[in-house]
Amino acid sequence: MPCLALTIGEPAGIGPEILIAAWQARNEAAVPPFYVLGDPALLAARARPLGGDLTIAEVTPENAAAHFASALPVVPVENRLADTPGVPSVDNAAGVIEAIERSVADTLSGRAAGLVTCPIAKKTLYDAGFSFPGHTEFLGHLAEQATGQPATPVMMLAGPDLRTVPVTVHTALAGVPGILTREAIQTRGRILASELARRFGISSPRIAVSGFNPHAGEGGAMGREDIEVIAPAIATLREEGIDAFGPLPADTMFHARARTAFDAALCMYHDQALIPVKTLAFDEAVNVTLGLPFIRTSPDHGTAFDIAGRGIARPDSLIAAIKLARKLADNASRPAR
């Protein structure tokens, strides 16, 4: 099977360092083979603070796996990238976007088994004319452009002991009630159930659905969203054969015993979903994008400009993202259990 494609992300951030560190840990951490879409010269420069030997092999996606044991396989981007740790530059935007576009093309064509993205800096891309709200929306656009089919990207945070999906993501809490609809909950519930079966290998996934208000509304005493929006959405999902249940009080659904009752939690807003996963496994949590015609994972952290170039960034979340992408690719080719 082809190896994974990794994008270098924002060159001024820690992306180059953590992917180098992930390759250097390939043996002791059992990191699956991957290649990097990036600038070989930048990677060579950023390897120096990390210590150890770094041999780079310029490759094609087809022959990358053969080099992985002895060299970091790099597919060079045409738009070169400047090495300015901690100081993002709009001049790097073209190379960052090129790496994303080419990695998606590689994955859709079968030259790569899946895509793992290092963090990007959205403002730098915006300054260069990038018109998408973020990384995920751009991936959805590329998928639709390539396949002619609509894509609904859905964010999942996955750790060793908990998977969560937020129905609303980067929305101020005050604005959530206005966009929290039955349709939004149902759409994400369907995608979550389908992906748990198809890529996570869970034949009969169980989905716990959180409430929105404290105590899931306390029978309407603390808000009507749980009764009028969430409960009817769950009923529809159950009518469709999806094992969804709730709404559950969010303050009691994430302890160890409660987590044994479900395979993933569908939450109503960003922090409700992300806080429990990051609390349980901050260094091992992975951002997974569901609802795309290809596998995409990424670390659960950002560019960390403040420590870029210092050789102290930890690759744990990236290694977890690489391993999960490989597992999802393997699962997709097997019958669900």
C-alpha positions as CSV (number, residue, x, y, z in Angstrom):
1,M,0.0,0.0,0.0
2,P,1.3,3.6,-0.7
3,C,2.7,5.5,2.2
4,L,1.2,8.7,3.8
5,A,1.7,12.2,2.5
6,L,2.7,14.9,5.0
7,T,2.4,18.7,4.3
8,I,5.0,20.9,5.9
9,G,2.5,23.4,7.1
10,E,3.5,27.0,8.1
11,P,7.3,27.0,7.5
12,A,7.9,29.6,10.3
13,G,6.1,27.4,12.8
14,I,7.1,24.1,14.4
15,G,5.7,21.9,11.5
16,P,9.2,21.3,9.9
17,E,10.7,20.4,13.2
18,I,8.1,18.0,14.4
19,L,7.9,16.1,11.1
20,I,11.7,15.8,11.2
21,A,11.5,14.6,14.8
22,A,8.8,12.1,13.8
23,W,11.1,10.7,11.1
24,Q,14.0,10.5,13.5
25,A,11.7,8.5,15.9
26,R,10.6,6.1,13.2
27,N,12.2,3.1,14.7
28,E,11.6,3.5,18.5
29,A,8.1,4.9,17.9
30,A,7.1,2.5,15.1
31,V,6.2,5.5,12.8
32,P,4.6,4.3,9.5
33,P,6.3,5.4,6.3
34,F,5.5,8.9,4.9
35,Y,6.9,11.5,2.6
36,V,6.9,15.2,3.0
37,L,5.7,17.8,0.5
38,G,8.0,20.7,1.2
39,D,11.3,22.4,0.5
40,P,14.4,20.1,1.1
41,A,16.7,23.1,1.8
42,L,14.4,24.4,4.5
43,L,14.1,21.0,6.1
44,A,17.9,20.6,6.1
45,A,18.3,24.0,7.8
46,R,15.6,23.2,10.5
47,A,17.2,19.9,11.3
48,R,20.3,21.4,12.8
49,P,18.8,22.4,16.2
50,L,17.4,18.9,16.6
51,G,20.7,17.2,16.5
52,G,21.4,13.8,15.0
53,D,21.9,12.9,11.4
54,L,19.3,13.9,8.8
55,T,19.7,12.5,5.3
56,I,17.1,13.8,2.8
57,A,16.1,11.9,-0.3
58,E,14.2,13.8,-3.0
59,V,11.6,11.3,-4.2
60,T,8.3,10.8,-6.0
61,P,5.3,9.5,-4.1
62,E,5.7,6.2,-5.8
63,N,9.2,5.5,-4.6
64,A,9.1,7.3,-1.2
65,A,8.5,4.2,0.9
66,A,11.7,2.6,-0.4
67,H,13.8,5.5,1.1
68,F,12.0,5.9,4.4
69,A,14.3,3.6,6.5
70,S,17.5,5.5,5.6
71,A,16.4,9.0,4.6
72,L,13.6,11.5,5.0
73,P,11.6,11.3,1.8
74,V,10.8,14.7,0.4
75,V,8.7,15.6,-2.7
76,P,10.0,19.1,-3.5
77,V,7.4,21.9,-4.0
78,E,8.0,24.2,-6.9
79,N,7.3,27.3,-4.8
80,R,10.4,27.4,-2.5
81,L,10.0,28.2,1.2
82,A,12.1,30.6,3.3
83,D,13.4,29.5,6.7
84,T,12.4,32.2,9.2
85,P,11.4,30.5,12.4
86,G,8.9,32.5,14.4
87,V,8.4,35.1,11.7
88,P,5.7,34.1,9.2
89,S,6.0,35.6,5.7
90,V,3.4,36.0,3.0
91,D,6.1,34.9,0.6
92,N,5.7,31.4,1.8
93,A,1.9,31.2,1.2
94,A,2.2,29.9,-2.4
95,G,4.4,26.9,-1.3
96,V,2.1,26.1,1.7
97,I,-1.0,26.1,-0.6
98,E,0.9,24.1,-3.3
99,A,1.8,21.4,-0.7
100,I,-1.8,21.0,0.4
101,E,-3.2,20.9,-3.2
102,R,-0.6,18.3,-4.3
103,S,-1.1,16.1,-1.2
104,V,-4.8,16.0,-1.8
105,A,-4.2,15.1,-5.5
106,D,-1.8,12.4,-4.4
107,T,-4.3,10.9,-2.0
108,L,-7.2,11.0,-4.3
109,S,-5.2,9.4,-7.1
110,G,-4.0,6.6,-4.8
111,R,-0.3,7.7,-4.8
112,A,-0.7,8.3,-1.1
113,A,-2.7,6.3,1.4
114,G,-3.8,9.4,3.4
115,L,-3.0,12.9,4.2
116,V,-1.4,14.3,7.5
117,T,-1.2,18.1,7.7
118,C,1.1,20.2,9.9
119,P,-0.4,23.4,11.3
120,I,-0.8,26.4,9.0
121,A,-1.1,30.1,9.9
122,K,-4.3,31.4,8.4
123,K,-3.5,35.1,8.6
124,T,-0.5,34.7,6.4
125,L,-2.6,32.9,3.8
126,Y,-5.4,35.5,4.1
127,D,-2.8,38.2,3.4
128,A,-1.9,36.3,0.2
129,G,-5.5,36.2,-1.0
130,F,-6.6,32.8,0.5
131,S,-10.4,33.0,0.5
132,F,-11.3,30.0,2.7
133,P,-12.0,30.2,6.5
134,G,-9.4,27.6,7.3
135,H,-7.6,24.4,6.4
136,T,-10.6,22.1,6.6
137,E,-12.8,24.2,4.4
138,F,-10.1,24.3,1.7
139,L,-9.8,20.5,1.8
140,G,-13.5,20.3,1.3
141,H,-13.3,22.6,-1.7
142,L,-10.5,20.6,-3.2
143,A,-12.4,17.4,-2.7
144,E,-15.5,18.8,-4.4
145,Q,-13.4,20.2,-7.2
146,A,-11.8,16.9,-7.9
147,T,-14.8,14.6,-7.5
148,G,-17.7,16.8,-8.5
149,Q,-19.5,15.6,-5.4
150,P,-20.5,17.7,-2.4
151,A,-18.3,17.3,0.7
152,T,-19.2,18.1,4.3
153,P,-16.0,18.2,6.3
154,V,-16.6,17.3,10.0
155,M,-14.0,17.8,12.7
156,M,-13.3,15.0,15.2
157,L,-10.8,15.1,18.1
158,A,-9.6,11.5,18.7
159,G,-7.5,10.4,21.7
160,P,-6.7,6.9,23.0
161,D,-9.8,6.9,25.3
162,L,-12.2,9.4,23.7
163,R,-13.5,10.6,20.4
164,T,-15.6,13.8,20.1
165,V,-17.2,15.8,17.3
166,P,-18.5,19.3,17.8
167,V,-21.6,20.3,15.9
168,T,-20.6,24.0,15.9
169,V,-16.9,24.8,15.8
170,H,-15.3,28.3,15.6
171,T,-18.4,30.2,16.7
172,A,-18.6,32.5,19.8
173,L,-20.7,30.8,22.5
174,A,-23.3,33.5,22.4
175,G,-23.9,32.7,18.7
176,V,-24.2,28.9,19.1
177,P,-28.0,28.9,19.8
178,G,-28.7,30.7,16.6
179,I,-26.9,28.1,14.4
180,L,-27.6,24.9,16.4
181,T,-30.3,23.2,14.4
182,R,-31.8,19.7,14.1
183,E,-30.3,19.5,10.6
184,A,-26.8,20.3,11.7
185,I,-26.9,17.7,14.5
186,Q,-28.4,15.1,12.1
187,T,-25.9,15.7,9.4
188,R,-22.9,15.3,11.7
189,G,-24.5,12.3,13.4
190,R,-24.9,10.5,10.1
191,I,-21.4,11.3,8.9
192,L,-20.0,10.2,12.3
193,A,-21.8,6.9,12.3
194,S,-20.7,6.2,8.7
195,E,-17.1,7.0,9.3
196,L,-16.9,5.0,12.6
197,A,-18.1,2.0,10.6
198,R,-16.1,2.6,7.4
199,R,-12.8,3.9,8.7
200,F,-12.6,3.1,12.4
201,G,-13.9,-0.5,11.9
202,I,-16.8,-0.3,14.3
203,S,-19.7,-2.1,12.7
204,S,-22.4,-0.8,15.2
205,P,-21.2,2.5,16.5
206,R,-22.7,4.0,19.6
207,I,-23.0,7.8,19.7
208,A,-23.6,9.7,22.9
209,V,-25.1,13.2,22.3
210,S,-24.5,15.9,24.8
211,G,-27.0,18.5,25.9
212,F,-26.4,22.2,25.3
213,N,-27.5,23.7,28.6
214,P,-26.4,22.7,32.2
215,H,-28.0,19.4,33.2
216,A,-29.2,19.0,29.6
217,G,-31.7,21.8,30.3
218,E,-33.2,20.4,33.4
219,G,-36.5,19.6,31.7
220,G,-36.6,23.0,30.1
221,A,-35.9,25.0,33.3
222,M,-32.5,26.0,32.0
223,G,-33.2,26.5,28.3
224,R,-35.3,24.9,25.5
225,E,-32.6,23.8,23.1
226,D,-32.3,20.3,24.6
227,I,-36.0,19.7,24.3
228,E,-36.8,21.5,21.0
229,V,-33.6,20.9,19.0
230,I,-31.4,18.2,20.3
231,A,-33.9,15.5,21.4
232,P,-35.9,15.6,18.1
233,A,-32.6,15.3,16.1
234,I,-31.6,12.3,18.1
235,A,-35.0,10.7,17.5
236,T,-34.6,11.1,13.8
237,L,-31.1,9.5,13.9
238,R,-32.5,6.6,15.8
239,E,-35.4,6.2,13.3
240,E,-32.7,5.9,10.6
241,G,-31.0,3.0,12.6
242,I,-28.2,5.0,14.2
243,D,-27.5,4.1,17.8
244,A,-27.5,7.7,19.1
245,F,-28.7,8.5,22.6
246,G,-29.1,11.6,24.8
247,P,-29.2,14.5,25.3
248,L,-26.8,13.9,28.2
249,P,-25.5,16.3,30.8
250,A,-22.0,17.2,29.5
251,D,-20.6,17.3,33.0
252,T,-21.2,13.6,33.7
253,M,-20.6,12.0,30.3
254,F,-16.8,11.9,30.1
255,H,-15.7,10.1,33.2
256,A,-14.1,6.6,32.7
257,R,-17.3,4.5,33.4
258,A,-19.5,6.7,31.2
259,R,-17.1,6.4,28.3
260,T,-17.5,2.7,28.2
261,A,-21.1,3.2,26.9
262,F,-20.2,4.9,23.6
263,D,-17.7,4.9,20.8
264,A,-17.9,8.7,20.1
265,A,-19.6,11.8,21.6
266,L,-21.5,14.3,19.5
267,C,-21.1,17.7,21.3
268,M,-22.8,21.0,20.7
269,Y,-19.9,23.4,20.7
270,H,-16.2,23.7,20.4
271,D,-15.0,23.6,24.0
272,Q,-17.5,21.0,25.1
273,A,-15.9,18.6,22.6
274,L,-12.3,19.6,22.8
275,I,-11.7,20.1,26.5
276,P,-12.3,16.5,27.6
277,V,-10.1,15.0,24.8
278,K,-7.2,17.4,25.4
279,T,-7.5,16.9,29.2
280,L,-7.3,13.1,28.9
281,A,-4.5,13.0,26.2
282,F,-3.1,16.4,25.4
283,D,0.0,15.1,23.7
284,E,-1.7,12.2,21.9
285,A,-4.9,13.8,20.6
286,V,-5.4,13.9,16.9
287,N,-7.6,16.1,14.7
288,V,-9.4,13.9,12.1
289,T,-11.5,15.3,9.3
290,L,-14.5,13.2,8.6
291,G,-16.8,13.5,5.5
292,L,-14.0,13.7,2.9
293,P,-13.3,11.2,0.2
294,F,-9.8,10.8,1.6
295,I,-8.2,10.3,5.0
296,R,-6.9,13.5,6.7
297,T,-5.5,13.8,10.2
298,S,-3.4,16.5,11.9
299,P,-1.9,17.3,15.3
300,D,-4.3,19.0,17.8
301,H,-2.0,22.0,18.2
302,G,-1.1,25.1,16.3
303,T,2.0,26.7,14.8
304,A,3.7,27.6,18.1
305,F,5.7,30.4,16.7
306,D,7.1,31.2,20.2
307,I,9.2,28.0,20.2
308,A,9.8,27.5,16.5
309,G,13.5,27.0,15.6
310,R,14.5,26.1,19.1
311,G,14.4,22.3,18.7
312,I,12.1,21.8,21.7
313,A,8.8,21.1,20.0
314,R,7.4,17.7,20.8
315,P,6.3,15.5,17.9
316,D,3.9,13.3,20.0
317,S,0.6,14.6,18.5
318,L,2.0,14.4,14.9
319,I,3.2,10.8,15.5
320,A,-0.2,10.0,16.8
321,A,-1.8,11.6,13.7
322,I,0.5,9.6,11.4
323,K,-0.3,6.3,13.2
324,L,-4.0,7.0,13.2
325,A,-4.0,7.9,9.5
326,R,-2.3,4.6,8.7
327,K,-4.8,2.7,10.8
328,L,-7.7,4.4,9.1
329,A,-6.3,3.6,5.7
330,D,-5.9,0.0,6.7
331,N,-9.3,-0.2,8.2
332,A,-11.0,1.2,5.1
333,S,-9.8,-1.8,3.2
334,R,-11.1,-4.4,5.6
335,P,-14.7,-5.4,6.6
336,A,-16.1,-3.6,9.6
337,R,-16.0,-5.6,12.9
